[in-house]
Amino acid sequence: MNRRRLMALIGGAAAGALPCPSPHAGAAHAAERMRRIGILAPLTEPRGRSRVAAFRERLAQLGWTEGRDIQIDVRWSADDKELAGQHARELVAAGADVIVMQSLQGLRALRQGTRAVPVVIGAAADLVEMGIVNSLAHPGGNITGFTFAEFSIGAKWLELLKTIAPHLARVLNLHHPGFARFLPTIEASAASFAVQPVAAPVRDAAEMADAIDAFAREPDGAIIVHPDPVMGAHTGLLIALAARHGLPAIYPYRGFVLAGGLMCYGLDWIERWRSMAGYVDLILRGAQPAELPVQSATKLELVINLRTAKALGLTIPPRLLAGADEVIQ
């Protein structure tokens, strides 16, 4: 593939705005055989349905038709690492031409099964540091995709909490013990917001409850829930604990706010799945994952739940509401 053309297509994929080919472009490939796309989603099916629907819609816009050009096999693992591993092996055995993963769950099993099937990851941490790719610009293997966001987003989480709760003096950082990459930025910027950061590595529901209950014994606190599948698996619990103790909280995903959480600032997951479809399109047309750079988030969204703010006795500044991507009344 001509390098100039490839780089132009890559830019379009990241923005979810690749130029649409002829409606028959996908069918030209299908003349050889049906292309199989495996989706490994560490989500419960209702939570991920809209994301996968956006993925399918984008592929259709790019000229691919299910049942004619492509077959999509979706496996839901509900944040279960063992089940994700089992599903990864099944997708490889089924002969997937490309596998799409929202996160790293199941990647170990996938790599044990094959290092030849192209893999597109939707949101991961530092893939270079983890030894998964050679570099962000040149992955160098069968894996590429997108990172969650720049780790500097931690300072923005603090700023947003302080904006809606000026009295804030302490912030509990709920994160998985194996992933604390957002903490350094939060700790470095905490003094400028007159806030004391408290690290809380948690592995399960019991540890989450213990950490929040202990933190809430002192006043003027708030919570930052760091991105991790473990946190997503306990959405309802985290929202209930924050409400019980009257703690403002900011979350990494829209789903938390739709379920009653106060506020989120993080990935626009619908846009991210559309971008993932763009990368799948490029791979099915001949691009190699090694040639497709790993990209960070190009769009972050702020969602605020006014009902929750009212229940907490908080007044959201008009300028913050005006800048929000969505306000739940």
Rosetta silent file (secondary structure, phi, psi, omega in degrees, C-alpha in Angstrom):
SEQUENCE: MNRRRLMALIGGAAAGALPCPSPHAGAAHAAERMRRIGILAPLTEPRGRSRVAAFRERLAQLGWTEGRDIQIDVRWSADDKELAGQHARELVAAGADVIVMQSLQGLRALRQGTRAVPVVIGAAADLVEMGIVNSLAHPGGNITGFTFAEFSIGAKWLELLKTIAPHLARVLNLHHPGFARFLPTIEASAASFAVQPVAAPVRDAAEMADAIDAFAREPDGAIIVHPDPVMGAHTGLLIALAARHGLPAIYPYRGFVLAGGLMCYGLDWIERWRSMAGYVDLILRGAQPAELPVQSATKLELVINLRTAKALGLTIPPRLLAGADEVIQ
SCORE:     score description
SCORE:     0.000 S_00000001
   1 L     0.000  131.185  178.122    0.000    0.000    0.000 S_00000001
   2 L   -54.407  130.222 -173.059    1.340    3.444   -0.957 S_00000001
   3 H   -62.417  -41.037 -179.638    2.661    5.049    2.235 S_00000001
   4 H   -61.953  -42.174  178.949    1.101    8.469    1.560 S_00000001
   5 H   -65.259  -41.346 -179.857   -2.282    6.822    0.962 S_00000001
   6 H   -60.523  -45.950 -177.474   -1.887    4.679    4.078 S_00000001
   7 H   -66.378  -34.128  176.891   -1.162    7.650    6.332 S_00000001
   8 H   -65.485  -40.606  178.991   -4.174    9.524    4.946 S_00000001
   9 H   -67.656  -37.912  178.523   -6.397    6.550    5.703 S_00000001
  10 H   -60.025  -43.873  178.946   -4.944    6.208    9.208 S_00000001
  11 H   -60.166  -40.121  178.320   -5.878    9.804    9.974 S_00000001
  12 H   -67.659  -36.579  179.868   -9.419    9.134    8.850 S_00000001
  13 H   -63.193  -42.760 -178.210   -9.667    5.970   10.918 S_00000001
  14 H   -64.659  -33.459 -178.438   -8.716    7.760   14.116 S_00000001
  15 H   -88.021   -2.799 -177.753  -11.331   10.412   13.507 S_00000001
  16 L    68.446   24.613 -174.985  -13.975    7.855   12.575 S_00000001
  17 L  -133.626   44.423  176.658  -14.287    9.620    9.244 S_00000001
  18 L   -64.449  144.053  177.355  -12.613    7.407    6.658 S_00000001
  19 L   -62.082  136.282 -178.142  -13.797    8.114    3.129 S_00000001
  20 L   -76.647  126.609  175.964  -16.541    5.680    2.159 S_00000001
  21 L   -78.595 -177.241  175.064  -15.549    3.376   -0.682 S_00000001
  22 L   -58.296  145.233  178.137  -17.920    2.019   -3.290 S_00000001
  23 L   -56.312  -19.394 -178.205  -20.743   -0.051   -1.775 S_00000001
  24 L   -99.080    4.600 -176.863  -19.231   -3.001   -3.636 S_00000001
  25 H   -62.617  -43.808  178.773  -15.682   -2.508   -2.342 S_00000001
  26 H   -65.639  -37.320 -177.112  -16.119   -5.012    0.459 S_00000001
  27 H   -64.049  -27.155  178.544  -17.793   -7.480   -1.872 S_00000001
  28 H   -61.331  -38.200  177.115  -14.691   -7.549   -4.058 S_00000001
  29 H   -71.180  -35.366 -175.733  -12.819   -9.153   -1.182 S_00000001
  30 H   -68.364  -15.736  177.446  -15.703  -11.514   -0.469 S_00000001
  31 L   -61.060  -28.833  177.757  -15.283  -12.980   -3.925 S_00000001
  32 L   -79.501  -53.241  178.808  -12.322  -14.848   -2.432 S_00000001
  33 L  -171.247  162.794  175.831  -13.978  -15.793    0.883 S_00000001
  34 L   -69.485  134.747  175.945  -16.062  -14.435    3.719 S_00000001
  35 E   -88.138  135.524 -177.431  -14.020  -12.337    6.166 S_00000001
  36 E  -108.728  125.577  178.443  -14.454  -13.233    9.838 S_00000001
  37 E  -114.652  122.020  177.467  -14.260  -10.553   12.543 S_00000001
  38 E  -101.384  132.547  177.526  -14.108  -11.636   16.167 S_00000001
  39 E  -115.219  121.478  178.316  -15.108   -9.189   18.894 S_00000001
  40 E  -109.151  103.220 -172.967  -13.952   -9.870   22.441 S_00000001
  41 E  -112.214  113.741  178.153  -15.899   -7.506   24.703 S_00000001
  42 L   -80.048   58.847 -173.783  -15.246   -7.475   28.483 S_00000001
  43 L  -139.019  158.995  164.994  -18.746   -6.088   29.011 S_00000001
  44 L   -75.895  149.158 -173.046  -22.210   -7.216   29.892 S_00000001
  45 H   -57.386  -43.340  178.985  -24.239   -7.381   26.702 S_00000001
  46 H   -62.502  -38.841 -177.500  -26.594   -4.447   27.458 S_00000001
  47 H   -68.257  -30.191 -176.858  -23.680   -2.156   28.345 S_00000001
  48 H   -99.228   -5.791 -174.116  -21.794   -2.981   25.167 S_00000001
  49 H   -57.829  -44.917 -176.914  -24.656   -3.251   22.686 S_00000001
  50 H   -67.024  -32.742  179.496  -24.507    0.395   21.592 S_00000001
  51 H   -69.088  -46.711  179.204  -20.729    0.231   21.138 S_00000001
  52 H   -66.092  -34.441  176.943  -20.828   -2.863   18.977 S_00000001
  53 H   -62.743  -40.229  177.866  -23.744   -1.356   17.037 S_00000001
  54 H   -64.845  -38.040  177.380  -21.590    1.702   16.272 S_00000001
  55 H   -61.588  -47.612 -179.678  -18.795   -0.632   15.120 S_00000001
  56 H   -63.779  -42.786 -179.016  -21.161   -2.477   12.792 S_00000001
  57 H   -60.802  -43.327 -178.809  -22.638    0.762   11.464 S_00000001
  58 H   -66.176  -40.067  177.440  -19.212    2.156   10.629 S_00000001
  59 H   -62.346  -38.632  178.068  -18.170   -1.019    8.814 S_00000001
  60 H   -63.524  -40.229  177.987  -21.354   -0.819    6.763 S_00000001
  61 H   -63.563  -27.802 -178.675  -20.526    2.784    5.860 S_00000001
  62 L   -88.238    4.439  172.424  -17.123    1.573    4.716 S_00000001
  63 L   103.047    7.524 -178.533  -18.680   -0.882    2.299 S_00000001
  64 L  -102.215  136.890 -178.284  -18.860   -4.138    4.247 S_00000001
  65 L  -120.427  122.953  177.997  -22.089   -6.135    4.471 S_00000001
  66 E   -64.679  137.563 -179.431  -22.669   -8.786    7.111 S_00000001
  67 L    89.015  -17.331  177.468  -23.629  -12.111    5.600 S_00000001
  68 L  -114.442  -54.088 -177.925  -22.133  -11.167    2.256 S_00000001
  69 L  -102.108  -35.674 -173.064  -18.616   -9.813    2.841 S_00000001
  70 E  -135.312  154.885  171.045  -18.084  -10.301    6.549 S_00000001
  71 E  -124.951  127.926 -178.180  -19.202  -12.403    9.482 S_00000001
  72 E  -110.789  125.033  179.979  -19.003  -10.860   12.976 S_00000001
  73 E  -113.608  109.380 -177.415  -18.740  -13.091   16.032 S_00000001
  74 E   -99.755  129.116  176.822  -19.289  -11.193   19.313 S_00000001
  75 E  -119.558  120.627 -179.811  -18.278  -12.785   22.610 S_00000001
  76 E   -96.301  127.587 -178.283  -19.385  -11.108   25.866 S_00000001
  77 L  -115.994    0.022  172.856  -17.213  -11.857   28.897 S_00000001
  78 L    48.268   46.885  176.529  -18.779   -9.501   31.487 S_00000001
  79 L    61.737   25.615 -179.565  -15.431   -8.369   32.919 S_00000001
  80 L  -103.824  111.046 -174.962  -14.460  -12.002   33.585 S_00000001
  81 H   -63.596  -40.871 -179.195  -10.772  -12.563   32.780 S_00000001
  82 H   -66.048  -42.142  178.358  -11.017  -16.357   32.637 S_00000001
  83 H   -66.461  -37.634  177.757  -14.031  -16.235   30.351 S_00000001
  84 H   -61.722  -40.519  177.612  -12.298  -13.641   28.175 S_00000001
  85 H   -63.657  -41.607  178.182   -9.348  -16.005   27.791 S_00000001
  86 H   -62.811  -44.540 -179.894  -11.629  -18.860   26.823 S_00000001
  87 H   -65.738  -36.468  178.140  -13.406  -16.692   24.265 S_00000001
  88 H   -60.111  -44.994  178.896  -10.089  -15.494   22.829 S_00000001
  89 H   -63.992  -37.612  179.406   -9.047  -19.083   22.157 S_00000001
  90 H   -65.698  -39.468 -179.560  -12.434  -19.822   20.592 S_00000001
  91 H   -66.173  -38.609  176.936  -12.174  -16.868   18.207 S_00000001
  92 H   -64.974  -45.815 -179.614   -8.743  -18.010   17.049 S_00000001
  93 H   -62.598  -29.868 -179.582  -10.003  -21.578   16.565 S_00000001
  94 L   -77.153   -5.206  176.730  -12.962  -20.249   14.559 S_00000001
  95 L    83.852   34.770  179.251  -10.543  -18.744   12.045 S_00000001
  96 L   -60.475  136.988  175.925  -10.989  -15.022   12.715 S_00000001
  97 L   -82.466  -27.065  175.926   -9.220  -12.796   10.183 S_00000001
  98 E  -153.875  143.378  179.974   -9.016   -9.975   12.732 S_00000001
  99 E  -119.186  131.663  179.621   -9.924   -9.796   16.414 S_00000001
 100 E  -106.865  129.512 -179.745  -11.207   -6.653   18.120 S_00000001
 101 E  -127.365  132.198  177.573  -10.697   -6.243   21.866 S_00000001
 102 L   -70.960  -38.250 -178.878  -11.975   -3.353   23.956 S_00000001
 103 L  -136.090 -167.823 -177.174   -9.272   -3.887   26.588 S_00000001
 104 L   -83.702   -3.445 -179.359   -6.390   -6.236   27.321 S_00000001
 105 L   -61.395  126.186 -179.741   -8.590   -8.903   28.901 S_00000001
 106 L    92.814   -6.456 -176.322   -7.979  -12.174   27.107 S_00000001
 107 H   -65.497  -38.763 -179.400   -4.827  -10.945   25.356 S_00000001
 108 H   -59.689  -47.234  179.347   -2.545  -13.432   27.129 S_00000001
 109 H   -63.905  -36.954 -179.730   -4.669  -16.366   25.985 S_00000001
 110 H   -64.698  -42.999 -178.580   -4.872  -14.873   22.519 S_00000001
 111 H   -71.422  -28.098  175.662   -1.098  -14.530   22.205 S_00000001
 112 H   -70.565  -30.384 -178.655   -0.600  -18.081   23.427 S_00000001
 113 H   -80.517  -35.950 -179.150   -2.935  -19.268   20.675 S_00000001
 114 L  -167.318  149.764  170.908   -1.427  -17.256   17.823 S_00000001
 115 L  -120.131   21.059 -177.973    0.751  -14.279   17.020 S_00000001
 116 L  -107.876  -33.220 -177.926   -0.421  -14.147   13.435 S_00000001
 117 L   -70.095  126.618  177.315   -4.062  -12.998   13.671 S_00000001
 118 L   -60.573  139.591 -178.873   -4.284   -9.170   13.532 S_00000001
 119 E  -128.143  131.905  175.026   -5.605   -7.652   16.768 S_00000001
 120 E  -114.844  117.248 -179.107   -7.116   -4.177   17.258 S_00000001
 121 E   -99.160  134.116 -175.437   -7.273   -3.033   20.890 S_00000001
 122 E   -81.887  -37.334 -178.518   -9.745   -0.307   21.785 S_00000001
 123 E  -156.861  115.770  179.841   -8.308    1.061   25.014 S_00000001
 124 E  -140.211  171.110  179.134   -5.139    0.024   26.764 S_00000001
 125 L   -83.190 -138.549 -177.566   -2.470    1.513   28.945 S_00000001
 126 L   -81.618   95.872 -177.187    1.158    1.855   27.894 S_00000001
 127 L   -67.229  -25.514  177.823    1.496   -0.910   25.312 S_00000001
 128 L   -72.320  -49.480 -179.208    5.184   -0.138   24.843 S_00000001
 129 L   -60.928  -33.046 -179.601    6.045   -0.436   28.536 S_00000001
 130 L   -80.316   -4.984  178.111    4.088   -3.678   28.722 S_00000001
 131 L    77.379   18.162 -177.921    6.111   -5.097   25.834 S_00000001
 132 L   -84.957  -35.578  175.541    3.071   -5.593   23.619 S_00000001
 133 L  -129.092  158.556  179.888    4.259   -3.297   20.802 S_00000001
 134 L   -71.789  -42.093  177.644    7.691   -2.014   19.832 S_00000001
 135 L  -159.408  163.318  179.096    6.592    1.614   19.694 S_00000001
 136 L   -68.171  -37.772 -178.565    3.390    3.593   19.303 S_00000001
 137 L   -73.743  -34.536 -177.237    4.389    4.809   15.856 S_00000001
 138 L  -134.916   84.701 -175.853    5.577    1.393   14.659 S_00000001
 139 L   -54.777  -39.921  171.598    3.917   -1.449   16.613 S_00000001
 140 L    80.058    8.327  179.861    5.977   -4.007   14.733 S_00000001
 141 L  -146.887 -144.718 -178.469    3.746   -7.062   15.217 S_00000001
 142 L   -99.002    4.857 -175.368    0.178   -8.257   14.869 S_00000001
 143 E  -118.910  133.945  173.119   -1.268   -5.881   17.508 S_00000001
 144 E  -149.385 -171.528  178.472   -2.268   -2.239   17.172 S_00000001
 145 E   143.145 -136.000 -170.049   -5.123    0.010   18.276 S_00000001
 146 E  -140.162  149.302  174.953   -5.743    2.829   20.709 S_00000001
 147 E   -92.609  168.088  179.786   -4.823    3.868   24.239 S_00000001
 148 L   -65.404  -59.628 -179.414   -7.352    5.022   26.841 S_00000001
 149 L  -174.127  169.889  174.257   -6.140    8.615   27.120 S_00000001
 150 L   -65.798  142.251 -177.685   -3.103   10.622   28.064 S_00000001
 151 L   -66.082  -15.955  177.796   -2.197   10.060   31.710 S_00000001
 152 L   -67.512   -8.995  178.798   -2.324   13.837   32.216 S_00000001
 153 H   -60.664  -21.185  179.136   -6.112   13.519   32.280 S_00000001
 154 H   -56.996  -37.938  178.781   -5.713   12.961   36.035 S_00000001
 155 H   -66.399  -34.594  178.745   -5.170   16.680   36.573 S_00000001
 156 H   -67.997  -36.972  176.255   -8.404   17.415   34.709 S_00000001
 157 H   -59.159  -44.083  178.425  -10.312   15.053   37.011 S_00000001
 158 H   -63.154  -45.157 -178.525   -9.062   17.049   39.999 S_00000001
 159 H   -59.455  -43.256 -178.903   -9.929   20.356   38.359 S_00000001
 160 H   -65.977  -41.813  178.193  -13.488   19.248   37.616 S_00000001
 161 H   -63.363  -43.751 -178.939  -14.075   17.997   41.161 S_00000001
 162 H   -66.372  -31.283 -179.982  -12.706   21.203   42.663 S_00000001
 163 H   -66.855  -39.883 -177.975  -14.900   23.261   40.346 S_00000001
 164 H   -91.277  -16.217  179.390  -18.112   21.674   41.562 S_00000001
 165 L  -135.602   76.316 -175.221  -16.991   21.199   45.171 S_00000001
 166 L   -57.564  -24.400 -179.369  -14.745   24.171   46.129 S_00000001
 167 L   -77.274   -6.012 -174.071  -14.554   22.952   49.747 S_00000001
 168 L   -55.424  130.743 -179.973  -12.856   19.755   48.578 S_00000001
 169 L  -126.942  -18.261 -176.701   -9.727   18.909   50.587 S_00000001
 170 E  -139.649  142.369  179.283   -9.194   15.149   50.061 S_00000001
 171 E  -132.922  123.878  176.740   -9.560   12.835   47.063 S_00000001
 172 E   -87.861  126.507 -179.633   -9.693    9.046   47.188 S_00000001
 173 E  -105.315  103.133  178.582   -8.155    7.423   44.112 S_00000001
 174 E   -86.580  117.639 -179.195   -9.676    4.019   43.453 S_00000001
 175 E  -145.702  159.505  176.413   -7.409    2.076   41.102 S_00000001
 176 L   -73.833  140.809 -178.708   -6.383   -1.486   40.394 S_00000001
 177 L   -56.279  -29.691 -178.260   -3.126   -2.469   42.184 S_00000001
 178 L   -86.841    1.546 -177.991   -1.571   -3.420   38.879 S_00000001
 179 L  -149.312  103.248 -179.268   -2.320   -0.112   37.207 S_00000001
 180 L  -129.619   34.751 -173.612   -1.656    3.243   38.838 S_00000001
 181 L   -70.255  -19.386  178.596   -0.408    5.234   35.859 S_00000001
 182 L   -84.791  -17.174 -175.678   -2.801    8.150   36.434 S_00000001
 183 H   -62.174  -44.849 -177.443   -1.687    8.637   40.042 S_00000001
 184 H   -55.383  -42.206  178.999    1.619   10.501   39.432 S_00000001
 185 H   -65.938  -41.213  178.936   -0.126   13.325   37.552 S_00000001
 186 H   -63.566  -44.963 -179.620   -2.821   13.573   40.202 S_00000001
 187 H   -66.070  -36.664 -178.651   -0.267   13.648   43.002 S_00000001
 188 H   -70.461  -31.187 -176.991    1.878   16.209   41.194 S_00000001
 189 H   -98.520   -5.556 -175.190   -1.042   18.591   40.604 S_00000001
 190 H   -59.781  -40.597 -177.145   -2.871   18.070   43.912 S_00000001
 191 H   -61.650  -35.776 -178.591   -1.081   20.904   45.725 S_00000001
 192 H   -68.457  -18.921  176.760   -2.207   23.458   43.143 S_00000001
 193 H  -104.342    7.391 -178.279   -5.817   22.528   43.968 S_00000001
 194 L    54.228   46.447 -177.712   -5.177   22.416   47.727 S_00000001
 195 L  -126.686  140.127  175.476   -6.182   18.751   47.750 S_00000001
 196 E   -96.978  117.255  178.892   -4.639   15.754   49.494 S_00000001
 197 E   -82.325  138.912  178.219   -4.605   12.677   47.233 S_00000001
 198 E  -123.330  118.892 -179.917   -5.210    9.289   48.863 S_00000001
 199 E   -82.282  136.809  179.545   -4.281    6.149   46.923 S_00000001
 200 E  -137.898   87.363  176.233   -6.607    3.161   47.273 S_00000001
 201 E   -72.014  124.647 -176.665   -5.559    0.054   45.338 S_00000001
 202 L  -133.511  144.168 -177.781   -8.579   -2.263   45.187 S_00000001
 203 L  -111.206  -24.410 -174.654   -9.151   -5.670   43.612 S_00000001
 204 L  -152.479 -177.721 -175.893  -12.775   -6.463   44.342 S_00000001
 205 H   -60.769  -41.332 -178.093  -16.076   -5.228   45.778 S_00000001
 206 H   -62.655  -42.647  179.756  -15.088   -5.836   49.400 S_00000001
 207 H   -68.767  -35.306  176.149  -11.899   -3.777   49.085 S_00000001
 208 H   -62.068  -47.748 -179.608  -13.802   -0.988   47.336 S_00000001
 209 H   -62.494  -43.183  179.837  -16.362   -0.829   50.131 S_00000001
 210 H   -62.786  -43.646 -177.509  -13.696   -0.897   52.845 S_00000001
 211 H   -64.889  -43.790 -178.623  -11.666    1.856   51.182 S_00000001
 212 H   -71.172  -41.161  178.850  -14.637    4.183   50.687 S_00000001
 213 H   -60.689  -43.481 -179.211  -16.102    3.545   54.142 S_00000001
 214 H   -67.830  -42.562 -178.888  -12.768    4.327   55.813 S_00000001
 215 H   -62.791  -37.103 -174.550  -12.155    7.417   53.665 S_00000001
 216 L   -72.668   -4.728  179.622  -15.615    8.829   54.413 S_00000001
 217 L   -70.121  -19.445  176.476  -14.912    9.042   58.140 S_00000001
 218 L  -111.204  153.139 -174.217  -13.281   12.421   57.545 S_00000001
 219 L   -81.823  175.634  172.295  -15.031   15.390   55.853 S_00000001
 220 L    59.385   43.216 -179.736  -14.507   17.296   52.588 S_00000001
 221 E  -110.368  166.372  175.250  -13.710   14.272   50.480 S_00000001
 222 E  -152.583  170.532 -175.448  -14.387   13.147   46.923 S_00000001
 223 E  -126.288  138.304  166.609  -13.620   10.103   44.792 S_00000001
 224 E  -113.931  120.501  175.999  -11.818    9.544   41.505 S_00000001
 225 E   -96.078  114.527 -177.871  -12.572    6.148   39.962 S_00000001
 226 L   -77.524  152.779 -178.931   -9.698    5.215   37.669 S_00000001
 227 L   -68.033  128.078  176.901  -10.358    3.349   34.407 S_00000001
 228 L  -173.523  142.216  178.067  -10.208   -0.417   34.769 S_00000001
 229 H   -56.572  -31.140  179.240  -12.531   -3.319   33.872 S_00000001
 230 H   -62.985  -40.475  178.301  -12.743   -4.199   37.577 S_00000001
 231 H   -66.110  -42.717  179.661  -14.270   -0.784   38.306 S_00000001
 232 H   -62.158  -30.670  179.978  -16.692   -1.139   35.424 S_00000001
 233 H   -71.187  -16.175 -177.518  -17.833   -4.488   36.788 S_00000001
 234 L  -122.237   36.960 -179.184  -18.910   -2.780   40.034 S_00000001
 235 H   -52.720  -52.898 -177.120  -20.580    0.336   38.629 S_00000001
 236 H   -60.774  -41.561 -179.958  -23.682    0.038   40.789 S_00000001
 237 H   -63.809  -46.161 -177.696  -21.731   -0.587   43.984 S_00000001
 238 H   -63.737  -40.531  178.618  -19.417    2.391   43.498 S_00000001
 239 H   -65.913  -42.094 -179.510  -22.317    4.738   42.779 S_00000001
 240 H   -64.853  -40.063  179.616  -24.242    3.448   45.807 S_00000001
 241 H   -67.089  -41.595  178.152  -21.248    3.874   48.136 S_00000001
 242 H   -62.572  -42.042  179.853  -20.597    7.428   46.937 S_00000001
 243 H   -66.496  -41.849 -178.820  -24.274    8.287   47.467 S_00000001
 244 H   -58.285  -39.275 -176.385  -24.396    6.673   50.914 S_00000001
 245 H   -97.029    1.505  179.568  -21.517    8.811   52.127 S_00000001
 246 L    65.023   37.015 -176.644  -22.479   11.963   50.207 S_00000001
 247 L  -101.649  124.473  170.762  -19.201   11.973   48.285 S_00000001
 248 L   -62.023  142.606 -179.630  -18.840   13.726   44.914 S_00000001
 249 E  -142.940  145.382  174.403  -17.220   11.336   42.449 S_00000001
 250 E  -118.687  137.821 -173.702  -15.851   11.510   38.930 S_00000001
 251 E  -119.757  163.108 -176.957  -15.777    8.415   36.763 S_00000001
 252 L   -87.102  -12.752 -174.037  -13.954    7.456   33.558 S_00000001
 253 L  -131.592  149.477  177.616  -16.988    6.311   31.548 S_00000001
 254 H   -57.108  -35.887 -177.234  -20.421    7.646   30.560 S_00000001
 255 H   -55.552  -33.817  178.474  -22.085    4.447   31.792 S_00000001
 256 H   -63.107  -42.103 -176.654  -21.412    5.423   35.403 S_00000001
 257 H   -72.784  -38.962  176.742  -23.271    8.709   34.988 S_00000001
 258 H   -62.335  -27.952 -179.666  -26.190    7.132   33.156 S_00000001
 259 L   -87.613   -0.169  177.297  -26.479    4.744   36.117 S_00000001
 260 L   118.532    0.596  176.103  -26.642    7.625   38.611 S_00000001
 261 L   -70.641  161.651 -174.520  -23.033    8.710   39.091 S_00000001
 262 L   -71.580  -49.128 -168.358  -22.259   12.421   39.360 S_00000001
 263 E  -160.651  148.263  172.048  -19.872   13.105   36.506 S_00000001
 264 E  -135.162  150.944  171.558  -17.523   11.499   34.012 S_00000001
 265 E  -143.526  110.805 -176.681  -14.677   12.760   31.902 S_00000001
 266 E  -177.892 -156.719 -175.700  -13.130   10.238   29.591 S_00000001
 267 E   -59.924  142.921  165.231  -13.403    8.393   26.327 S_00000001
 268 L   -87.052   98.861 -171.822  -16.314    8.776   23.996 S_00000001
 269 H   -66.979  -31.783  178.222  -16.729    5.015   23.599 S_00000001
 270 H   -64.138  -44.823  178.732  -19.083    5.207   20.641 S_00000001
 271 H   -64.942  -37.594 -179.976  -16.550    7.247   18.709 S_00000001
 272 H   -64.041  -42.386  179.051  -13.768    4.886   19.787 S_00000001
 273 H   -67.167  -30.697  174.805  -15.588    1.803   18.440 S_00000001
 274 H   -66.983  -39.719  177.341  -16.127    3.619   15.164 S_00000001
 275 H   -65.944  -37.615  176.500  -12.399    4.294   14.992 S_00000001
 276 H   -61.619  -38.897  176.614  -11.716    0.628   15.718 S_00000001
 277 H   -62.272  -36.059  177.466  -13.935   -0.261   12.768 S_00000001
 278 H   -61.595  -40.703  178.307  -11.776    2.046   10.641 S_00000001
 279 H   -68.743  -39.002  177.464   -8.674    0.089   11.584 S_00000001
 280 H   -61.657  -41.596  177.701  -10.412   -3.225   10.895 S_00000001
 281 H   -58.193  -46.685 -179.788  -11.372   -1.924    7.458 S_00000001
 282 H   -61.153  -41.622 -178.485   -7.747   -1.040    6.684 S_00000001
 283 H   -66.880  -42.967  179.632   -6.547   -4.482    7.814 S_00000001
 284 H   -65.227  -22.828  178.872   -9.171   -6.325    5.763 S_00000001
 285 L   -93.308    4.454  172.484   -8.034   -4.310    2.733 S_00000001
 286 L   119.992  -11.157  178.694   -4.404   -5.342    3.174 S_00000001
 287 L   -68.745  147.628  177.874   -2.781   -3.038    5.749 S_00000001
 288 L   -97.268  139.102  177.342   -0.572   -4.732    8.334 S_00000001
 289 H   -53.247  -33.960 -179.900   -1.047   -3.993   12.061 S_00000001
 290 H   -61.396  -22.052 -178.419    2.692   -3.325   12.253 S_00000001
 291 H   -94.335   -9.600 -175.884    2.122   -0.338    9.932 S_00000001
 292 L  -100.393  111.594 -175.542   -0.812    1.154   11.863 S_00000001
 293 L   -64.689  146.214  172.700    0.315    3.402   14.752 S_00000001
 294 L   -74.706  128.305 -174.427   -1.216    3.052   18.193 S_00000001
 295 E  -117.166  152.531  176.866   -3.161    6.243   18.817 S_00000001
 296 L   -93.255  176.924 -176.129   -4.397    8.020   21.923 S_00000001
 297 L   -62.730  135.459  174.809   -7.850    9.496   22.460 S_00000001
 298 L  -103.879  -12.654  179.924   -8.842   12.249   20.050 S_00000001
 299 L  -142.942  123.108  175.211  -12.170   12.966   21.740 S_00000001
 300 E  -114.586  149.664 -177.283  -13.008   13.061   25.443 S_00000001
 301 E  -124.727  144.152  176.025  -16.490   13.692   26.794 S_00000001
 302 E  -111.157  121.812  178.936  -17.851   15.388   29.901 S_00000001
 303 E  -125.745  132.381 -175.932  -21.213   14.127   31.150 S_00000001
 304 E  -125.502  136.709  177.690  -22.923   15.542   34.254 S_00000001
 305 E  -104.354  105.012 -177.076  -25.916   14.192   36.178 S_00000001
 306 H   -68.100  -32.144  178.266  -27.834   17.147   37.629 S_00000001
 307 H   -62.602  -41.896  178.841  -30.135   14.913   39.663 S_00000001
 308 H   -68.658  -39.935  177.987  -27.173   13.437   41.473 S_00000001
 309 H   -59.474  -43.102  179.521  -25.618   16.876   41.971 S_00000001
 310 H   -63.420  -41.628  179.527  -28.856   18.087   43.573 S_00000001
 311 H   -63.056  -30.144  179.352  -28.982   15.047   45.861 S_00000001
 312 L   -88.055   -3.790 -179.440  -25.440   15.855   46.998 S_00000001
 313 L    76.597   26.669 -177.716  -26.304   19.517   47.566 S_00000001
 314 L  -104.149  143.653  174.478  -23.967   20.700   44.814 S_00000001
 315 L  -109.810  119.286 -178.851  -24.510   23.568   42.402 S_00000001
 316 L   -82.654  124.210  179.223  -22.870   23.046   39.024 S_00000001
 317 L   -56.995  138.750 -179.157  -21.418   26.317   37.644 S_00000001
 318 H   -54.139  -37.749 -178.007  -23.208   27.447   34.437 S_00000001
 319 H   -66.103  -31.719  178.162  -19.943   27.571   32.485 S_00000001
 320 H   -72.513  -40.741  176.744  -19.289   23.908   33.292 S_00000001
 321 H   -62.827  -38.990 -179.237  -22.792   22.922   32.197 S_00000001
 322 H   -65.526  -29.194 -178.342  -22.354   24.889   28.990 S_00000001
 323 H   -91.726   -2.691 -177.971  -19.172   22.982   28.211 S_00000001
 324 L   -75.468  146.843  175.785  -20.590   19.526   28.947 S_00000001
 325 L   -75.995  -27.906  177.966  -21.230   17.080   26.127 S_00000001
 326 E  -154.363  138.223  176.062  -24.344   15.846   27.891 S_00000001
 327 E  -122.646  121.087  178.309  -26.328   16.971   30.940 S_00000001
 328 E   -91.384  117.052 -175.072  -28.741   14.512   32.538 S_00000001
 329 L   -78.387    0.000    0.000  -31.625   16.439   34.048 S_00000001
